[in-house]
C-alpha cells in the first residue's frame, strides 16, 4: 500500500539538514512539495542558494530516508523558482537554531541577541561565517563568537 503524502512529509521532517543537524529539511523550508507520480514519490527541493555544497547530500539523505521506509522509487526534483528565502523556515526552526548556538535570521539585519547568554550587545565580526548562509558575530558581554543565519 502506498503511504499518503502526509506520511511522506512526516518522514521528511526527520531528515536533518547536513550543515545544521538540529533542524530538518522540512524545518528549513527547502522541501517544497511531495507528490505521487504512479509508483514514484517525487520530492521537490529548493536549495538555500545556488551552488549550495549540501544540495547533493540533502538529495541523497532524502532518498536514503525514504528507501529505509520502504519506498523503492524516489525522484528528487530541484525547484529553483521561486528562490528559497529564510522566511520559509518554519516556526520551530528559530528556537532550534538558538538552542544550538546559531542566531536565527531577522529582517532587521542582525541577530536580536546572543544565543549563548541572550545579551543584546552583539557586533558583526564578518559577513562570512562557517557556511555561506551564515555570518560571524560576537557577544560583547560573554565574548563568545557565534554564527548568525543570514536573512536571505
CNS distance restraints for C-alpha pairs under 8 A (distance, minus, plus):
assign (resid   2 and name CA) (resid  39 and name CA) 7.88 0.50 0.50
assign (resid   3 and name CA) (resid   7 and name CA) 6.08 0.50 0.50
assign (resid   3 and name CA) (resid   8 and name CA) 6.88 0.50 0.50
assign (resid   4 and name CA) (resid   8 and name CA) 6.49 0.50 0.50
assign (resid   5 and name CA) (resid   9 and name CA) 6.26 0.50 0.50
assign (resid   5 and name CA) (resid  34 and name CA) 6.27 0.50 0.50
assign (resid   5 and name CA) (resid  35 and name CA) 6.43 0.50 0.50
assign (resid   5 and name CA) (resid  36 and name CA) 7.58 0.50 0.50
assign (resid   6 and name CA) (resid  10 and name CA) 6.27 0.50 0.50
assign (resid   7 and name CA) (resid  11 and name CA) 6.34 0.50 0.50
assign (resid   8 and name CA) (resid  12 and name CA) 6.21 0.50 0.50
assign (resid   8 and name CA) (resid  34 and name CA) 7.42 0.50 0.50
assign (resid   8 and name CA) (resid  66 and name CA) 7.82 0.50 0.50
assign (resid   9 and name CA) (resid  13 and name CA) 6.24 0.50 0.50
assign (resid   9 and name CA) (resid  26 and name CA) 7.94 0.50 0.50
assign (resid   9 and name CA) (resid  34 and name CA) 7.13 0.50 0.50
assign (resid  10 and name CA) (resid  14 and name CA) 7.10 0.50 0.50
assign (resid  11 and name CA) (resid  15 and name CA) 7.25 0.50 0.50
assign (resid  11 and name CA) (resid  65 and name CA) 7.56 0.50 0.50
assign (resid  11 and name CA) (resid  66 and name CA) 7.37 0.50 0.50
assign (resid  12 and name CA) (resid  24 and name CA) 7.63 0.50 0.50
assign (resid  12 and name CA) (resid  25 and name CA) 6.99 0.50 0.50
assign (resid  12 and name CA) (resid  26 and name CA) 6.51 0.50 0.50
assign (resid  12 and name CA) (resid  62 and name CA) 6.92 0.50 0.50
assign (resid  12 and name CA) (resid  65 and name CA) 7.59 0.50 0.50
assign (resid  12 and name CA) (resid  66 and name CA) 7.90 0.50 0.50
assign (resid  13 and name CA) (resid  24 and name CA) 5.62 0.50 0.50
assign (resid  13 and name CA) (resid  25 and name CA) 6.59 0.50 0.50
assign (resid  13 and name CA) (resid  26 and name CA) 5.16 0.50 0.50
assign (resid  13 and name CA) (resid  27 and name CA) 7.11 0.50 0.50
assign (resid  14 and name CA) (resid  24 and name CA) 6.09 0.50 0.50
assign (resid  15 and name CA) (resid  24 and name CA) 5.26 0.50 0.50
assign (resid  15 and name CA) (resid  25 and name CA) 6.02 0.50 0.50
assign (resid  15 and name CA) (resid  26 and name CA) 7.87 0.50 0.50
assign (resid  15 and name CA) (resid  61 and name CA) 6.97 0.50 0.50
assign (resid  15 and name CA) (resid  62 and name CA) 6.62 0.50 0.50
assign (resid  15 and name CA) (resid  65 and name CA) 7.00 0.50 0.50
assign (resid  16 and name CA) (resid  20 and name CA) 7.39 0.50 0.50
assign (resid  16 and name CA) (resid  21 and name CA) 4.93 0.50 0.50
assign (resid  16 and name CA) (resid  22 and name CA) 6.66 0.50 0.50
assign (resid  16 and name CA) (resid  23 and name CA) 5.74 0.50 0.50
assign (resid  16 and name CA) (resid  24 and name CA) 4.03 0.50 0.50
assign (resid  16 and name CA) (resid  25 and name CA) 5.89 0.50 0.50
assign (resid  17 and name CA) (resid  21 and name CA) 5.05 0.50 0.50
assign (resid  17 and name CA) (resid  22 and name CA) 7.47 0.50 0.50
assign (resid  17 and name CA) (resid  23 and name CA) 5.99 0.50 0.50
assign (resid  17 and name CA) (resid  24 and name CA) 5.17 0.50 0.50
assign (resid  17 and name CA) (resid  25 and name CA) 5.34 0.50 0.50
assign (resid  17 and name CA) (resid  28 and name CA) 7.68 0.50 0.50
assign (resid  17 and name CA) (resid  58 and name CA) 6.96 0.50 0.50
assign (resid  18 and name CA) (resid  54 and name CA) 6.87 0.50 0.50
assign (resid  18 and name CA) (resid  57 and name CA) 7.29 0.50 0.50
assign (resid  18 and name CA) (resid  58 and name CA) 6.90 0.50 0.50
assign (resid  19 and name CA) (resid  54 and name CA) 7.35 0.50 0.50
assign (resid  22 and name CA) (resid  96 and name CA) 6.37 0.50 0.50
assign (resid  22 and name CA) (resid  97 and name CA) 7.14 0.50 0.50
assign (resid  22 and name CA) (resid 100 and name CA) 7.04 0.50 0.50
assign (resid  23 and name CA) (resid  27 and name CA) 5.69 0.50 0.50
assign (resid  23 and name CA) (resid  28 and name CA) 6.62 0.50 0.50
assign (resid  23 and name CA) (resid  93 and name CA) 6.21 0.50 0.50
assign (resid  23 and name CA) (resid  96 and name CA) 6.62 0.50 0.50
assign (resid  23 and name CA) (resid  97 and name CA) 7.35 0.50 0.50
assign (resid  24 and name CA) (resid  28 and name CA) 6.16 0.50 0.50
assign (resid  25 and name CA) (resid  29 and name CA) 6.36 0.50 0.50
assign (resid  25 and name CA) (resid  30 and name CA) 5.94 0.50 0.50
assign (resid  25 and name CA) (resid  31 and name CA) 6.32 0.50 0.50
assign (resid  25 and name CA) (resid  58 and name CA) 7.89 0.50 0.50
assign (resid  26 and name CA) (resid  30 and name CA) 6.37 0.50 0.50
assign (resid  26 and name CA) (resid  31 and name CA) 5.68 0.50 0.50
assign (resid  26 and name CA) (resid  90 and name CA) 7.75 0.50 0.50
assign (resid  27 and name CA) (resid  89 and name CA) 5.68 0.50 0.50
assign (resid  27 and name CA) (resid  90 and name CA) 5.12 0.50 0.50
assign (resid  27 and name CA) (resid  91 and name CA) 7.86 0.50 0.50
assign (resid  27 and name CA) (resid  92 and name CA) 6.87 0.50 0.50
assign (resid  27 and name CA) (resid  93 and name CA) 5.50 0.50 0.50
assign (resid  28 and name CA) (resid  88 and name CA) 6.77 0.50 0.50
assign (resid  28 and name CA) (resid  89 and name CA) 4.68 0.50 0.50
assign (resid  28 and name CA) (resid  90 and name CA) 6.64 0.50 0.50
assign (resid  28 and name CA) (resid  93 and name CA) 6.83 0.50 0.50
assign (resid  29 and name CA) (resid  84 and name CA) 7.96 0.50 0.50
assign (resid  29 and name CA) (resid  88 and name CA) 4.80 0.50 0.50
assign (resid  29 and name CA) (resid  89 and name CA) 5.01 0.50 0.50
assign (resid  29 and name CA) (resid  90 and name CA) 6.53 0.50 0.50
assign (resid  30 and name CA) (resid  45 and name CA) 5.40 0.50 0.50
assign (resid  30 and name CA) (resid  46 and name CA) 4.94 0.50 0.50
assign (resid  30 and name CA) (resid  47 and name CA) 6.16 0.50 0.50
assign (resid  30 and name CA) (resid  48 and name CA) 6.88 0.50 0.50
assign (resid  30 and name CA) (resid  84 and name CA) 6.98 0.50 0.50
assign (resid  30 and name CA) (resid  88 and name CA) 7.57 0.50 0.50
assign (resid  31 and name CA) (resid  43 and name CA) 7.04 0.50 0.50
assign (resid  31 and name CA) (resid  44 and name CA) 5.90 0.50 0.50
assign (resid  31 and name CA) (resid  45 and name CA) 4.60 0.50 0.50
assign (resid  31 and name CA) (resid  46 and name CA) 6.51 0.50 0.50
assign (resid  32 and name CA) (resid  43 and name CA) 7.55 0.50 0.50
assign (resid  32 and name CA) (resid  44 and name CA) 5.23 0.50 0.50
assign (resid  32 and name CA) (resid  45 and name CA) 5.53 0.50 0.50
assign (resid  32 and name CA) (resid  46 and name CA) 6.63 0.50 0.50
assign (resid  32 and name CA) (resid  79 and name CA) 7.81 0.50 0.50
assign (resid  33 and name CA) (resid  42 and name CA) 7.98 0.50 0.50
assign (resid  33 and name CA) (resid  43 and name CA) 5.76 0.50 0.50
assign (resid  33 and name CA) (resid  44 and name CA) 4.96 0.50 0.50
assign (resid  33 and name CA) (resid  45 and name CA) 7.33 0.50 0.50
assign (resid  34 and name CA) (resid  41 and name CA) 7.05 0.50 0.50
assign (resid  34 and name CA) (resid  42 and name CA) 5.73 0.50 0.50
assign (resid  34 and name CA) (resid  43 and name CA) 4.68 0.50 0.50
assign (resid  34 and name CA) (resid  44 and name CA) 6.40 0.50 0.50
assign (resid  35 and name CA) (resid  41 and name CA) 5.85 0.50 0.50
assign (resid  35 and name CA) (resid  42 and name CA) 5.32 0.50 0.50
assign (resid  35 and name CA) (resid  43 and name CA) 6.74 0.50 0.50
assign (resid  36 and name CA) (resid  40 and name CA) 5.80 0.50 0.50
assign (resid  36 and name CA) (resid  41 and name CA) 4.58 0.50 0.50
assign (resid  36 and name CA) (resid  42 and name CA) 6.03 0.50 0.50
assign (resid  37 and name CA) (resid  41 and name CA) 6.17 0.50 0.50
assign (resid  37 and name CA) (resid  42 and name CA) 6.85 0.50 0.50
assign (resid  39 and name CA) (resid  73 and name CA) 6.79 0.50 0.50
assign (resid  40 and name CA) (resid  72 and name CA) 7.73 0.50 0.50
assign (resid  40 and name CA) (resid  73 and name CA) 4.70 0.50 0.50
assign (resid  40 and name CA) (resid  74 and name CA) 5.55 0.50 0.50
assign (resid  40 and name CA) (resid  75 and name CA) 6.84 0.50 0.50
assign (resid  41 and name CA) (resid  71 and name CA) 7.82 0.50 0.50
assign (resid  41 and name CA) (resid  73 and name CA) 6.38 0.50 0.50
assign (resid  41 and name CA) (resid  74 and name CA) 5.02 0.50 0.50
assign (resid  41 and name CA) (resid  75 and name CA) 6.21 0.50 0.50
assign (resid  42 and name CA) (resid  74 and name CA) 5.98 0.50 0.50
assign (resid  42 and name CA) (resid  75 and name CA) 4.71 0.50 0.50
assign (resid  42 and name CA) (resid  76 and name CA) 5.85 0.50 0.50
assign (resid  42 and name CA) (resid  77 and name CA) 6.81 0.50 0.50
assign (resid  43 and name CA) (resid  74 and name CA) 7.63 0.50 0.50
assign (resid  43 and name CA) (resid  75 and name CA) 6.31 0.50 0.50
assign (resid  43 and name CA) (resid  76 and name CA) 5.01 0.50 0.50
assign (resid  43 and name CA) (resid  77 and name CA) 5.96 0.50 0.50
assign (resid  44 and name CA) (resid  76 and name CA) 6.00 0.50 0.50
assign (resid  44 and name CA) (resid  77 and name CA) 4.61 0.50 0.50
assign (resid  44 and name CA) (resid  78 and name CA) 5.89 0.50 0.50
assign (resid  44 and name CA) (resid  79 and name CA) 5.96 0.50 0.50
assign (resid  45 and name CA) (resid  76 and name CA) 7.00 0.50 0.50
assign (resid  45 and name CA) (resid  77 and name CA) 6.10 0.50 0.50
assign (resid  45 and name CA) (resid  78 and name CA) 5.13 0.50 0.50
assign (resid  45 and name CA) (resid  79 and name CA) 5.61 0.50 0.50
assign (resid  46 and name CA) (resid  78 and name CA) 5.88 0.50 0.50
assign (resid  46 and name CA) (resid  79 and name CA) 4.93 0.50 0.50
assign (resid  46 and name CA) (resid  80 and name CA) 5.60 0.50 0.50
assign (resid  46 and name CA) (resid  81 and name CA) 7.78 0.50 0.50
assign (resid  46 and name CA) (resid  83 and name CA) 6.98 0.50 0.50
assign (resid  46 and name CA) (resid  84 and name CA) 6.10 0.50 0.50
assign (resid  47 and name CA) (resid  52 and name CA) 6.65 0.50 0.50
assign (resid  47 and name CA) (resid  55 and name CA) 6.15 0.50 0.50
assign (resid  47 and name CA) (resid  78 and name CA) 7.66 0.50 0.50
assign (resid  47 and name CA) (resid  79 and name CA) 7.90 0.50 0.50
assign (resid  47 and name CA) (resid  80 and name CA) 7.27 0.50 0.50
assign (resid  47 and name CA) (resid  83 and name CA) 7.92 0.50 0.50
assign (resid  47 and name CA) (resid  84 and name CA) 6.56 0.50 0.50
assign (resid  48 and name CA) (resid  52 and name CA) 6.78 0.50 0.50
assign (resid  48 and name CA) (resid  83 and name CA) 7.73 0.50 0.50
assign (resid  48 and name CA) (resid  84 and name CA) 5.30 0.50 0.50
assign (resid  48 and name CA) (resid  85 and name CA) 7.09 0.50 0.50
assign (resid  48 and name CA) (resid 133 and name CA) 7.89 0.50 0.50
assign (resid  49 and name CA) (resid  83 and name CA) 7.50 0.50 0.50
assign (resid  49 and name CA) (resid  84 and name CA) 6.81 0.50 0.50
assign (resid  51 and name CA) (resid  55 and name CA) 7.86 0.50 0.50
assign (resid  54 and name CA) (resid  58 and name CA) 6.00 0.50 0.50
assign (resid  55 and name CA) (resid  59 and name CA) 6.34 0.50 0.50
assign (resid  56 and name CA) (resid  60 and name CA) 6.22 0.50 0.50
assign (resid  57 and name CA) (resid  61 and name CA) 6.02 0.50 0.50
assign (resid  58 and name CA) (resid  62 and name CA) 6.13 0.50 0.50
assign (resid  59 and name CA) (resid  63 and name CA) 6.21 0.50 0.50
assign (resid  59 and name CA) (resid  76 and name CA) 6.46 0.50 0.50
assign (resid  60 and name CA) (resid  64 and name CA) 6.00 0.50 0.50
assign (resid  61 and name CA) (resid  65 and name CA) 6.05 0.50 0.50
assign (resid  62 and name CA) (resid  66 and name CA) 6.24 0.50 0.50
assign (resid  63 and name CA) (resid  67 and name CA) 6.04 0.50 0.50
assign (resid  63 and name CA) (resid  74 and name CA) 6.19 0.50 0.50
assign (resid  63 and name CA) (resid  75 and name CA) 7.82 0.50 0.50
assign (resid  63 and name CA) (resid  76 and name CA) 7.72 0.50 0.50
assign (resid  64 and name CA) (resid  68 and name CA) 6.16 0.50 0.50
assign (resid  65 and name CA) (resid  69 and name CA) 6.55 0.50 0.50
assign (resid  66 and name CA) (resid  70 and name CA) 6.63 0.50 0.50
assign (resid  66 and name CA) (resid  71 and name CA) 5.55 0.50 0.50
assign (resid  66 and name CA) (resid  72 and name CA) 7.95 0.50 0.50
assign (resid  66 and name CA) (resid  74 and name CA) 7.42 0.50 0.50
assign (resid  67 and name CA) (resid  71 and name CA) 4.80 0.50 0.50
assign (resid  67 and name CA) (resid  72 and name CA) 5.72 0.50 0.50
assign (resid  67 and name CA) (resid  73 and name CA) 7.89 0.50 0.50
assign (resid  67 and name CA) (resid  74 and name CA) 7.75 0.50 0.50
assign (resid  80 and name CA) (resid  84 and name CA) 7.79 0.50 0.50
assign (resid  84 and name CA) (resid  88 and name CA) 7.14 0.50 0.50
assign (resid  84 and name CA) (resid 152 and name CA) 7.83 0.50 0.50
assign (resid  85 and name CA) (resid 151 and name CA) 7.54 0.50 0.50
assign (resid  85 and name CA) (resid 152 and name CA) 5.13 0.50 0.50
assign (resid  86 and name CA) (resid 105 and name CA) 6.87 0.50 0.50
assign (resid  86 and name CA) (resid 150 and name CA) 7.70 0.50 0.50
assign (resid  86 and name CA) (resid 151 and name CA) 5.58 0.50 0.50
assign (resid  86 and name CA) (resid 152 and name CA) 5.29 0.50 0.50
assign (resid  87 and name CA) (resid 151 and name CA) 7.96 0.50 0.50
assign (resid  87 and name CA) (resid 152 and name CA) 7.91 0.50 0.50
assign (resid  89 and name CA) (resid  93 and name CA) 5.98 0.50 0.50
assign (resid  89 and name CA) (resid  94 and name CA) 7.61 0.50 0.50
assign (resid  90 and name CA) (resid  94 and name CA) 7.71 0.50 0.50
assign (resid  91 and name CA) (resid  95 and name CA) 7.90 0.50 0.50
assign (resid  92 and name CA) (resid  96 and name CA) 6.32 0.50 0.50
assign (resid  93 and name CA) (resid  97 and name CA) 6.02 0.50 0.50
assign (resid  93 and name CA) (resid 104 and name CA) 7.99 0.50 0.50
assign (resid  94 and name CA) (resid  98 and name CA) 6.18 0.50 0.50
assign (resid  94 and name CA) (resid 103 and name CA) 7.78 0.50 0.50
assign (resid  94 and name CA) (resid 104 and name CA) 5.17 0.50 0.50
assign (resid  94 and name CA) (resid 105 and name CA) 7.77 0.50 0.50
assign (resid  95 and name CA) (resid  99 and name CA) 6.14 0.50 0.50
assign (resid  95 and name CA) (resid 104 and name CA) 7.85 0.50 0.50
assign (resid  96 and name CA) (resid 100 and name CA) 6.20 0.50 0.50
assign (resid  97 and name CA) (resid 101 and name CA) 6.32 0.50 0.50
assign (resid  97 and name CA) (resid 102 and name CA) 5.08 0.50 0.50
assign (resid  97 and name CA) (resid 103 and name CA) 6.37 0.50 0.50
assign (resid  97 and name CA) (resid 104 and name CA) 6.04 0.50 0.50
assign (resid  98 and name CA) (resid 102 and name CA) 5.13 0.50 0.50
assign (resid  98 and name CA) (resid 103 and name CA) 5.26 0.50 0.50
assign (resid  98 and name CA) (resid 104 and name CA) 6.39 0.50 0.50
assign (resid  98 and name CA) (resid 115 and name CA) 5.28 0.50 0.50
assign (resid  99 and name CA) (resid 115 and name CA) 6.89 0.50 0.50
assign (resid 100 and name CA) (resid 115 and name CA) 7.93 0.50 0.50
assign (resid 101 and name CA) (resid 115 and name CA) 5.09 0.50 0.50
assign (resid 101 and name CA) (resid 116 and name CA) 6.29 0.50 0.50
assign (resid 101 and name CA) (resid 146 and name CA) 6.72 0.50 0.50
assign (resid 101 and name CA) (resid 147 and name CA) 7.36 0.50 0.50
assign (resid 102 and name CA) (resid 115 and name CA) 6.26 0.50 0.50
assign (resid 102 and name CA) (resid 146 and name CA) 6.30 0.50 0.50
assign (resid 102 and name CA) (resid 147 and name CA) 5.03 0.50 0.50
assign (resid 102 and name CA) (resid 148 and name CA) 5.56 0.50 0.50
assign (resid 102 and name CA) (resid 149 and name CA) 6.70 0.50 0.50
assign (resid 103 and name CA) (resid 111 and name CA) 5.79 0.50 0.50
assign (resid 103 and name CA) (resid 112 and name CA) 7.79 0.50 0.50
assign (resid 103 and name CA) (resid 113 and name CA) 7.34 0.50 0.50
assign (resid 103 and name CA) (resid 114 and name CA) 6.91 0.50 0.50
assign (resid 103 and name CA) (resid 115 and name CA) 5.79 0.50 0.50
assign (resid 103 and name CA) (resid 146 and name CA) 7.51 0.50 0.50
assign (resid 103 and name CA) (resid 147 and name CA) 6.33 0.50 0.50
assign (resid 103 and name CA) (resid 148 and name CA) 4.58 0.50 0.50
assign (resid 103 and name CA) (resid 149 and name CA) 6.09 0.50 0.50
assign (resid 104 and name CA) (resid 111 and name CA) 6.88 0.50 0.50
assign (resid 104 and name CA) (resid 148 and name CA) 6.23 0.50 0.50
assign (resid 104 and name CA) (resid 149 and name CA) 5.30 0.50 0.50
assign (resid 104 and name CA) (resid 150 and name CA) 7.73 0.50 0.50
assign (resid 105 and name CA) (resid 110 and name CA) 7.21 0.50 0.50
assign (resid 105 and name CA) (resid 111 and name CA) 6.78 0.50 0.50
assign (resid 105 and name CA) (resid 148 and name CA) 6.84 0.50 0.50
assign (resid 105 and name CA) (resid 149 and name CA) 5.11 0.50 0.50
assign (resid 105 and name CA) (resid 150 and name CA) 5.39 0.50 0.50
assign (resid 105 and name CA) (resid 151 and name CA) 4.87 0.50 0.50
assign (resid 106 and name CA) (resid 110 and name CA) 6.18 0.50 0.50
assign (resid 106 and name CA) (resid 111 and name CA) 6.44 0.50 0.50
assign (resid 106 and name CA) (resid 112 and name CA) 7.53 0.50 0.50
assign (resid 106 and name CA) (resid 150 and name CA) 7.81 0.50 0.50
assign (resid 106 and name CA) (resid 151 and name CA) 6.02 0.50 0.50
assign (resid 107 and name CA) (resid 151 and name CA) 6.30 0.50 0.50
assign (resid 109 and name CA) (resid 151 and name CA) 7.29 0.50 0.50
assign (resid 110 and name CA) (resid 148 and name CA) 7.43 0.50 0.50
assign (resid 110 and name CA) (resid 150 and name CA) 7.82 0.50 0.50
assign (resid 111 and name CA) (resid 122 and name CA) 7.68 0.50 0.50
assign (resid 111 and name CA) (resid 148 and name CA) 6.41 0.50 0.50
assign (resid 112 and name CA) (resid 120 and name CA) 6.18 0.50 0.50
assign (resid 113 and name CA) (resid 118 and name CA) 5.07 0.50 0.50
assign (resid 113 and name CA) (resid 119 and name CA) 5.34 0.50 0.50
assign (resid 113 and name CA) (resid 120 and name CA) 4.38 0.50 0.50
assign (resid 113 and name CA) (resid 121 and name CA) 7.19 0.50 0.50
assign (resid 113 and name CA) (resid 122 and name CA) 6.83 0.50 0.50
assign (resid 114 and name CA) (resid 118 and name CA) 4.58 0.50 0.50
assign (resid 114 and name CA) (resid 119 and name CA) 5.32 0.50 0.50
assign (resid 114 and name CA) (resid 120 and name CA) 6.37 0.50 0.50
assign (resid 114 and name CA) (resid 121 and name CA) 7.72 0.50 0.50
assign (resid 114 and name CA) (resid 122 and name CA) 6.67 0.50 0.50
assign (resid 114 and name CA) (resid 138 and name CA) 7.73 0.50 0.50
assign (resid 114 and name CA) (resid 139 and name CA) 5.91 0.50 0.50
assign (resid 114 and name CA) (resid 146 and name CA) 7.62 0.50 0.50
assign (resid 115 and name CA) (resid 146 and name CA) 7.54 0.50 0.50
assign (resid 116 and name CA) (resid 142 and name CA) 7.90 0.50 0.50
assign (resid 116 and name CA) (resid 144 and name CA) 7.40 0.50 0.50
assign (resid 117 and name CA) (resid 142 and name CA) 6.82 0.50 0.50
assign (resid 119 and name CA) (resid 139 and name CA) 7.09 0.50 0.50
assign (resid 119 and name CA) (resid 141 and name CA) 6.75 0.50 0.50
assign (resid 120 and name CA) (resid 139 and name CA) 7.84 0.50 0.50
assign (resid 121 and name CA) (resid 139 and name CA) 5.95 0.50 0.50
assign (resid 121 and name CA) (resid 140 and name CA) 5.45 0.50 0.50
assign (resid 121 and name CA) (resid 141 and name CA) 6.61 0.50 0.50
assign (resid 122 and name CA) (resid 137 and name CA) 6.78 0.50 0.50
assign (resid 122 and name CA) (resid 138 and name CA) 5.59 0.50 0.50
assign (resid 122 and name CA) (resid 139 and name CA) 4.42 0.50 0.50
assign (resid 122 and name CA) (resid 140 and name CA) 5.62 0.50 0.50
assign (resid 123 and name CA) (resid 137 and name CA) 5.58 0.50 0.50
assign (resid 123 and name CA) (resid 138 and name CA) 5.46 0.50 0.50
assign (resid 123 and name CA) (resid 139 and name CA) 6.55 0.50 0.50
assign (resid 123 and name CA) (resid 140 and name CA) 7.19 0.50 0.50
assign (resid 124 and name CA) (resid 135 and name CA) 7.64 0.50 0.50
assign (resid 124 and name CA) (resid 136 and name CA) 6.19 0.50 0.50
assign (resid 124 and name CA) (resid 137 and name CA) 4.24 0.50 0.50
assign (resid 124 and name CA) (resid 138 and name CA) 6.35 0.50 0.50
assign (resid 125 and name CA) (resid 135 and name CA) 7.99 0.50 0.50
assign (resid 125 and name CA) (resid 136 and name CA) 5.49 0.50 0.50
assign (resid 125 and name CA) (resid 137 and name CA) 5.03 0.50 0.50
assign (resid 125 and name CA) (resid 138 and name CA) 6.51 0.50 0.50
assign (resid 126 and name CA) (resid 135 and name CA) 6.00 0.50 0.50
assign (resid 126 and name CA) (resid 136 and name CA) 5.07 0.50 0.50
assign (resid 126 and name CA) (resid 137 and name CA) 6.83 0.50 0.50
assign (resid 127 and name CA) (resid 134 and name CA) 7.67 0.50 0.50
assign (resid 127 and name CA) (resid 135 and name CA) 4.66 0.50 0.50
assign (resid 127 and name CA) (resid 136 and name CA) 6.34 0.50 0.50
assign (resid 128 and name CA) (resid 132 and name CA) 6.26 0.50 0.50
assign (resid 128 and name CA) (resid 133 and name CA) 7.97 0.50 0.50
assign (resid 128 and name CA) (resid 134 and name CA) 6.22 0.50 0.50
assign (resid 128 and name CA) (resid 135 and name CA) 4.47 0.50 0.50
assign (resid 128 and name CA) (resid 136 and name CA) 6.06 0.50 0.50
assign (resid 129 and name CA) (resid 133 and name CA) 7.56 0.50 0.50
assign (resid 129 and name CA) (resid 134 and name CA) 4.85 0.50 0.50
assign (resid 129 and name CA) (resid 135 and name CA) 4.15 0.50 0.50
assign (resid 129 and name CA) (resid 136 and name CA) 4.65 0.50 0.50
assign (resid 129 and name CA) (resid 147 and name CA) 6.17 0.50 0.50
assign (resid 129 and name CA) (resid 148 and name CA) 7.78 0.50 0.50
assign (resid 130 and name CA) (resid 134 and name CA) 6.51 0.50 0.50
assign (resid 130 and name CA) (resid 135 and name CA) 7.52 0.50 0.50
assign (resid 130 and name CA) (resid 136 and name CA) 7.67 0.50 0.50
assign (resid 130 and name CA) (resid 147 and name CA) 7.26 0.50 0.50
assign (resid 131 and name CA) (resid 135 and name CA) 7.98 0.50 0.50
assign (resid 133 and name CA) (resid 149 and name CA) 6.11 0.50 0.50
assign (resid 133 and name CA) (resid 150 and name CA) 5.66 0.50 0.50
assign (resid 134 and name CA) (resid 147 and name CA) 5.98 0.50 0.50
assign (resid 134 and name CA) (resid 148 and name CA) 5.32 0.50 0.50
assign (resid 134 and name CA) (resid 149 and name CA) 4.47 0.50 0.50
assign (resid 134 and name CA) (resid 150 and name CA) 5.14 0.50 0.50
assign (resid 135 and name CA) (resid 147 and name CA) 5.67 0.50 0.50
assign (resid 135 and name CA) (resid 148 and name CA) 5.15 0.50 0.50
assign (resid 135 and name CA) (resid 149 and name CA) 6.58 0.50 0.50
assign (resid 135 and name CA) (resid 150 and name CA) 6.39 0.50 0.50
assign (resid 136 and name CA) (resid 145 and name CA) 6.91 0.50 0.50
assign (resid 136 and name CA) (resid 146 and name CA) 5.88 0.50 0.50
assign (resid 136 and name CA) (resid 147 and name CA) 4.81 0.50 0.50
assign (resid 136 and name CA) (resid 148 and name CA) 6.16 0.50 0.50
assign (resid 137 and name CA) (resid 145 and name CA) 5.63 0.50 0.50
assign (resid 137 and name CA) (resid 146 and name CA) 5.32 0.50 0.50
assign (resid 137 and name CA) (resid 147 and name CA) 6.04 0.50 0.50
assign (resid 137 and name CA) (resid 148 and name CA) 6.60 0.50 0.50
assign (resid 138 and name CA) (resid 143 and name CA) 6.19 0.50 0.50
assign (resid 138 and name CA) (resid 144 and name CA) 5.64 0.50 0.50
assign (resid 138 and name CA) (resid 145 and name CA) 4.09 0.50 0.50
assign (resid 138 and name CA) (resid 146 and name CA) 5.87 0.50 0.50
assign (resid 139 and name CA) (resid 143 and name CA) 4.89 0.50 0.50
assign (resid 139 and name CA) (resid 144 and name CA) 5.52 0.50 0.50
assign (resid 139 and name CA) (resid 145 and name CA) 6.37 0.50 0.50
assign (resid 139 and name CA) (resid 146 and name CA) 7.85 0.50 0.50
assign (resid 140 and name CA) (resid 144 and name CA) 7.86 0.50 0.50
